């Protein structure tokens, strides 16, 4: 069941709602506009808030559905859940249906952690949202979320498999934001609600 669950999770993750909504409603490939990222923030920049909210919620839902399905298929084996959680994020980042060009996985990661580590996620989200509100750098909020969630996880869960997962997906999030980090360090990062 481990492999089957992970494959299903990857295929769920590969449904790129940003790319689909860009095609259906904007008649564009969202990856060729704005930052080039297939995610909610770039959808906000290119298509507006209404479509961005849809993408955000749908990407979060992917993580939720993949984890719940893995828990059902895994028969209580937490590693089936953890591998599937990672697989849905990998699917979002490198979707098989869209030439392996996807997003950065933040919303899908939120969906995963919402089920597995809700207290840790909400603690980190609170700090991230405050930072985004102050700086208008969504990427900075994502990076803070990636770092703080495992730390909060240690506080709430100790050294469990959930924390290991949070560290792995946190590192993946940071790596996917490496260009954003470079732009942040050089004062060139785009702010949300700015052209």
C-alpha positions, 0 to 999 in steps of 0.5 A: 500500500505504501507505493500505491498510496504514494503514486496516487498522492503524486498524481493528485499533487500533479493537478496544477490548478493555477495552470488549469485556471490560467488556461480556462479563464485567462487563456494563458499559460500562467507559467509564462507570465508574472513570476512564472510560478504555477501557484496562488501568488502568481495567480494573484498577480496575473489573474486577480484575487478571485482566481488566486483564492480558488487556486490557494484553496484547491492546492491546500485541498490537494494536501488534505485529500492526499493525507486522508487517503493515505491514512485510509489506505495505510492501515495505521502505518504512519510512514505510508502517510508521511511518504504520501504527504511528501509525494503530493508536494513533489507532484505539485512541484513537478507535475507529470501532467504539465511537463514537470513545471509546477509551483513551490508547494507551499499551499499543498504543504499547508494542506498536508500539515493541517491534518498532521500537525495543526498546532505547529502549522497554525503557530508558524502561520500566525508569525508568517501572516504577520510578516507578510502583512508588514513586509508584503513579501509572500516568499518571506512568509513561506520561508518563515513557515518552512523554518518555524513549523518543524521548530513548533513541531518539536515543542508539540510533538518531540522527535517524531516522524511528523517532525522529520516530515516537517523538516524534509518539506521545510528544506524542500520549500527553502530550496524551491525559493532559492531565487526568491532568497537571492532577490530578498537579499539583494532588495529585488523581491516582488511584493504582493499587491505590487506590479 
